[in-house]
Amino acid sequence: MKRVLTVFVVTILFSLLPFNIIASAAEDESGTRFQYISSCSSTLTTSGTSATGISKVTGYNGETTKIVITQTLQRKNSYGNWVSVQSYSGTYYYFKATLSKTYSSLSSGTYRLKSVFTVYAGSNSETVTKYSSEKTI
């Protein structure tokens, strides 16, 4: 009887496991779930005619094998379209990474930071694009 009860409890616990894994997956503002990305953010701060872009991403420890971040500073033109000003990339071999760049001598206008994160888990990968809020210089 004790063995049957143990098997029953173990079966119940294993049946709940997939739901816990699914519930812990990261989600963006639209409700899209990410498979290999736990969290990511794109932040732009300004001071005078300079701006600092910070792109952060976290994968999963023991699963993430590589992270590639491409950060692009964009400026809104007179037609309301976003135009790339400068881009930087970084490759990291850890489960989390931060790319921080300062852009100097910017002309007045409205800027945002575009951050593209590609997180690898072995031969599988996932790419997510995030935009910062707009900042005016």
Buried (B, 14 or more C-beta within 10 A) or exposed (E): EEEEEEEEEEEEEEEEEEEEEEEEBBEBEEEEEBEBBBEBBBBBEBEEEEBBBBBBBBBBEEBBBBBBBBBBBBBBEEEEEBEEBEEBEBEBEEBBBBBEBEBEEBEEBBBBBBBBBBBBBEEEBBEBEBBBEEBEB
